[in-house]
Structures are given as structure tokens and as C-alpha cells.
Amino acid sequence: MKKSDLRKYAKLVAKVGANIQKGQQVKINASIEQSDFVLLVVEECYKAGASKVSIDWNVDRLTVINYKYQDLETLTKIEDWEIKKLERETELLPARIFISSANPDGLKGVDQAKMMKVRQEVGKVTKKYRDAIDNKHQWTIVAMPGVEWAKKIFPNESNKKAKELLWKAIYKTVRLEGDPIENWKKHSNNIASKNKILNDLNIKTLMYKSANGTDFKVSLTGKTVFGGGYLDTIQGVRYNPNMPTEESYTSPDKYSAEGVVYSTKPLSVMGNLVDNFGFRFEKGKVVEVLGDEFAKETLEKLISIDEGASYLGEVALVPFNSPVNETGILFYNTLFDENACCHLAIGAGFEDTIKDFEKKSPEELKEVGLNDSMIHVDFMIGSADLEITAETFDGKILKIFEHGTWAI
């Protein structure tokens, strides 16, 4: 990896991903394995005008040890100083940068029930603080190749070669060739154009069919819009939350999902990979997890974390011939795999997909069919033969996707 390319990437993250504003504080979450790149990002944040940059380091193996030796009471206890920190962040609204490089199997062996209980109990306390800053600050998720992640994708290569191959794929999918800032401006405008077409269609219901058994439909409320690419905070600051991104997405009517849908790529759930699974929906709710014993056990725990975890929060349209999918790589990382093909998400919906959301209370958002949950977990359903048909509110029937890609 050339230092000049890494510097270019760091600048893209600071100026386009998070779009740091003058005087704004920044929080970075990253693995200690990425310390060299983090230093570049920190410097670029300051060059962009940041007043203070702080870092939260993470280590999968430390998490495994903590879960092994700490009891449930200790793991779920949130100290007073941590609450004060969360409260302060709702006032400061720092920009957040998440640098993903985790081993997809990094938490394998951790007691799943224990981990789910911790997530559930901690979420009860922290959710209100997350909600308080939602749509009010910039955040972005990017990636850097870690050794264990790279070896998961390229098991027959040396550590160095595996990282080089993964970096090459990241380089391509985040559009670093040439002028990346200009590349992202054009790319975001292209996604915005597709979103406008979808919104002008006034879609009522999306119907999915694939040879793998997917036979599923979900409805929109008529009060939502498709988004994707860049986002704007309530204050009007534009940023790119996911790099890469290829999706046009919206939030469905919480109670509308019906039928069976099957995954087409593995899903990492709390550091464990689940593959070959599906969900059966009735009146919007997951009523059955389909798959082997491990998939059922893991996903049934996930959807029981709270009432909204068994309902959909997102439908996303991504062509099967996206640049991410054209790498031919299964990334075992949701940031990339969700941008390889169409996906759905169980859990929380997106407030900013509701028209005039900033003028609505949480209760009013629920009344228009927006799902609420502690979790938001994407799973991929796109395939080369996926067909998606839309019924519009004025009764028209038209193909949205054919042979896995756009038909409009």
C-alpha cells in the first residue's frame, strides 16, 4: 500500500465521508491494527478544521477475554462517567468515523446468549442517546484490510499478499483511482438521480422472486422516499455514511412484509458467520427462521432482542452487477456485501426516509409505519435471477429489477 494512496484515502474519509466542519470534534473507532492509517485520518481531520479528534480502539481478542471472565452484571453495568460522556456527546455532536477491519470470525466461541443479553441491557440505556443525535451529526463507515479479515477472504495467500489483494479491492470500490473527491461527487449524483426516478414512480408494493425460493412482498406507506449515496444532517451538512455505497433504500411499512426470503451471502452476527438462512414473514413479522440449527439459534436470539427486531426497517435496491459484486469477492463484511446486491434489514427503520421527518415526533413516526429497534442488521438477498416487480399507488405494474439488475 502506497503512502500516497493511503493519504488520499484518509483525505476522502475526512472531507467527503465525514465532511468535517470547522471547529467540530471528531470521534474515530478503529482496531489497533490500523494505527498507522488512523494517524493519517486524524491529521486530515485537523486539516479539514476539526478542533479535537479522539479515538476509541477495539480488539476482538480482548472482547473475547472480557466475555469469558466478566459476569453479566459487570458486562452490563454502565458507569456514571459513561452516561455523562454520552450526554455530552448529544450536546457536542461530534462527527464519527468507523474504520472497519474486524475478523469476521473474531468473536467465535463467545457465549451467544450472554452477548445478546449484554447488547439488550446496554441498549436499553444507550438507545435514547443514539436517538438524540440521529440525523444531527455526520458519520461514516470505511474499511482497511486487517490480516485476519484478509486471510478469511484469501486463505491460500500469505498475510502480506492477502492484505494487498484486499486493499486492491477496497481501492477499487471506494473509487480512489484518479480524483476520488470528484469521483464521489459524480457517483452520489448518479444515485440521487436513480432515487428521483424511484420516488416519481410512487411505489406502493415491491414483489420479489428468485429461483432460490424467495417469494416475498413488502409495501411502502406513501409517506416515504428513497435515499442513498449522500445524506444531509438537519443542519444541512452533506456527508457519505457508507464508503463504498451502491444502494437506493427506503423504510417499508412495518406490518406489510409477507412471504419467504432467502439470504444469498453469509451474515456476520456478533462475530459469528451465519449462512444459508431465510425468514418467513406474516403481517410484517418474522414468524420463522429458516436454516440449520446454528442459523436458527443465532438469528432467533437476534430477532428477540426487542419487539422491533423481528420486523423490517429497510429495503435496499442494489444491482447485481455493482462494482462491489464485480470484484468477485465475498467480503464477509456487511459494509461491502450489502453494496454487492439487494438487501433487507431487520430492526430500526430510517427516520430520514419519512417525508418531513424532522417535523414529526417519535410517536408520529411510528404511526406512519416506521419500525423502531435497538438493532439494524442487513442481510443480502440479491441474485443473478432476482426479479422485483412494483405496484404503484395508481395501480400500475412494472418491473424494477430483471436478471438481478435495474429494469428502469
PyMOL commands that set and color helices and strands:
alter all, ss='L'
color gray80, all
select helices_A, chain A and resi 3-17+32-47+60-69+72-76+80-92+112-133+147-153+159-173+180-201+293-303+307-310+323-326+334-337+351-353+357-359+362-367
alter helices_A, ss='H'
color red, helices_A
select strands_A, chain A and resi 25-31+52-58+95-100+139-143+203-209+215-219+231-232+238-239+248-250+258-262+267-269+272-274+278-282+285-290+312-317+343-347+376-380+387-392+397-402+405-406
alter strands_A, ss='S'
color yellow, strands_A
deselect
rebuild
show_as cartoon
